[in-house]
C-alpha cells in the first residue's frame, strides 16, 4: 500500500485555510463539519510541528571563527 505524500507547510496551511472557509460558510452537514474539524486539527498540529522545527533551527546562529564552525544561541532583544 503506497504511503501518503506528506504535505509541505505551505500546502497544509492552504488546505487548512480552505477548510476554515468551508466550515464558516454554513453550508456543510454535521458529518462534513466533523470530518473537516478532524482534518483541520491534524493539519494544524502538522503546521505547529513544522513551525517549532523552524524556530529551533533559527535559535542557533552558525558563524566561522578562525576556520572552525561555532554555534551560538540566537538572542533577540525583548525576549
HUKA-V282914 format. One record per pair of residues at least 12 apart in sequence whose ideal C-beta (glycine too) atoms are under 8 Angstrom apart, sorted by the first residue. I is the first residue (numbers start at 1). GAP is how many residues later the second one is. If there is no record, write none. Layout:
I_GAP / I_GAP
//
This chain:
7_36 / 7_39 / 9_37 / 9_38 / 9_41 / 9_42 / 12_31 / 12_34 / 12_35 / 12_38 / 13_30 / 13_34 / 15_24 / 15_28 / 16_24 / 16_27 / 16_28 / 16_31 / 19_17 / 19_20 / 19_21 / 19_24 / 20_20 / 22_14 / 23_13 / 23_14 / 23_17 / 58_16 / 59_14 / 59_15 / 60_12 / 60_13 / 60_14 / 61_12 / 61_13
//
